[in-house]
Amino acid sequence: MIINVNHNSKNFESFRAQKVKSLFNAENGHEWKHTAELPIEGEDWQIGLIVGASGSGKTSIGKQLWPDVDIHDLYSGWNGNLPIVDNIAPQMTLNEVTASLSAVGLGDVPAWLRPFKALSNGEQYRAGLARLICDAPDKVVVDEFTSVVDRQIAQIGASAFAKSWRRNKGKQIVLLSCHYDIIEWLQPDWVYDTRTGEVKKKSNGDPISSLIFGRQTAVTGSILKSIII
């Protein structure tokens, strides 16, 4: 599937805008384009990952993946009068709900007894992921995956989340993240790198390593252009 992202804004002509254009050769600063070819057709995969720096188009791509599928809001739909353990999948057993909470790294039992609004930002994000595992929509897109938790929890949580999600046979999820360090922990079926525009697929069960993805851009004169310090 080919996705074209084309953002345009007003071409401002203020003094500062004109000065920036002349200093940094940024005449097309009001335009941003990106074309991505993603392997989302078919039912032979469950987890996809779009990874790249902030501002590289991940969210814009995620919005166009499937018709009528918006980026999932992990923070909406919570009843502030119930603890999260009662708020997640009331049709499921307690063991299933607590297993999903543990799978996303929210193993703090007292937190299960608090309403969603009383949790920290990181706890809220993980509670949202736990609810998502239980609800398991057929197709879903999640933005800022692991961005609000520390990196050790992010890596271990990515691995546990992937194992839990794969139990939902036939369900497909695309995760958007700016962190390359979760790739070998998550082991998605495919990874699209917005920096290079390349897709890497898991083949014959071979694991995907984070090492095959460039994490840094060489600082050269062509990158710095005319920056003066």
N, C-alpha and C positions, 0 to 999 in steps of 0.2 A: 504494500500500500504506500503510495506517495502522498506526502502531506506538504503543502506549501504554506508557509507563514509569511505574511507581508504586512508589516506595520508601518503606518505613515502618520506623522503628526505635522502640525503647522511648521513651515520653514521660517523661523523667527529671524528678524533682521535688526535686532537691537544692537547697540554698540558692543556689548560684551559678547553676544552671540557671533557677531561678525569678527571680532578679535580672536575668539577661539577658533573659528573656521580658518582664519589666515595663519594662525600659529601652528595648528595641528593638522592642517589639510583635511578638514572634516566637513566638506561641502554637503555630504549626503547624510549628515547626522540625524536628519528628520525621517530617514527611511531605514528599515531593517527587514532583511529577507533571509529566509532559511528554507531549504528543501530537505526533507527527511524521507528515506525509504525504509519502511519498517515491515518486519515479517509477521504481521498480526492476522493474516488470513489463515483459515483452517482451525482445527481444534486440537492440534498435536502439541500444544504448549499450554502451560498454566501460569508461569511467572515471567514477565518481561520487565526490563529495567532501562530507563532513559536517564543517563548520567551526564553531568556537565556543570560547568561553572554557573554561578548565579547570573541571570541575564542572557543565557545562551539559548533560550527558547523552549525549555522543557515544558513549562506550563502551557504555553501556546500550542505546542504539539499535542500535549495530553488532552486538551479541550477538543481536538479534532479526531481523536482515535476512532470513536464509535458514535454513530448517530444516536441522539437521545440519552447519551451517557455523559453526565457532567462529572467534573472532578469531585470525588467524594469528600464530604465535610464531616470529619471525625468529631467535631465539637458540637454539632447540632442534634436536637431531638432528645436531650437528656432531661429527665424529670428531677428537678432540684429537691423534691421532697422524699426521694428514695436513695438508699445507698447504691453504689454502682453494682454491687452483687445482685441486687434486685432489678436493676435497670437494664441489665444485659440479658437478652434472650430468655424471657420468662417461661417460654415453652420448653426450654432445655433443662437438664438436670443440674443440680448444684455442682457436681463433679465436672461436668462439661464446661460450665462457665468459669470455675476457678482454674481449670486446666488452660483455658484460653488466656486468662489473665497472667498466669505464670509463664505461658509461652511467649508473651511479649515483654517479659522482664518486669511485670508489675506483681511481684511476689510478696509485697508488704501487706500482710493480712489486715492490719488496722485500716489501710487505705481502702480495702474492699467495703468497709463499713461506713465510708464517708460518701456524701453526695458528690456528684461530678464537680460542682462549683467550688468545693473545698479542697480539691486536689491541686497540686502544682501543675505548671504548664506541661512538664515532661510526663507526669502521671496522667494528665488528661489525654495526651496524645496516645499513650500506651493503652489506656482504657478504650479509646476509640478504635484502636487496632484490634483489641480483644473482641469488641462488639462486632467488628467487621468480619472476623474469623467465624463467629457464630452465625451471623446473618448470611454470609457467603452469597452475595449476588452473583449472577452469571458472569457479568463483566463489570469491572470496576477500575478506576484510576485514582491513585493516591499521590498527592503532592507532598514535598518536603519530607520524604521518608527518612527517618532517624535523625532529622536535623535538630531536634530539640532535646536530645539526650547525649550524654557523654559517649565518647567513641568506643569504650570497652563495652558498655551496655548496648550500644548501637550494633556492634559486630555480633555479639552473642544473641541479641534480640533478633537480628536479621536472620540468623540461622534457625532459631526456634520458630520464628514467624513462617519461614518458608516450609518447614516440615509440617506445621499445622495447616497451612493453606493447601498443600498438596494432598491432604486428606479429603479435600472438597473436590472430588473428581469432576472434571468437565468445567470447572470454574476458572476464569481467566482474570488476572490482575496485572496492571502495569503500574510500576512504582517509579516516581520521579525523585531524583536525589542529586545533590551536588557533591556527594562523598563517594570516592572511588574505593575507599577501604572496606566497604561492605560487600563488594562483588564476590570475593571467594567465600564469604560466609553465607551470603544469600543463595549463591549458585542458581541464578535465573536461567531460563531456557534460552534467552537471548538478551544482549545488551546493546543499546544504541548510544554511542558517544557523540554528543553534540559538538565537541571540540574538533573531532576529525571527520564526522559524518559517516563513520563506519559502524557496521553491525558485526558483533561476534556472537556465534551460536555455540551452545554446548553440543558436542558431537559424540555419539556413541557412549554417552555417559561420562566422558572425560570432563573433569572439573574445569571451570573457568578461573583463571588466576587474575588478580588485580594487577600483576606485574606487566601484563600485555597492554595495559592502558597507560598512556602518558599522563602523568599527574602534574607535570610542570611545563611551562613554556620558557624556552631559553630567552634570557634578557639580552637583546641585541639592539643595535642602533636602529634597525627597522621597526622594532617595537617601541622604543623610546621616542623616535622621531625627533622633534625639537624641544623636548622638555628641558628646561633650564632650572638647575637647583642652586 
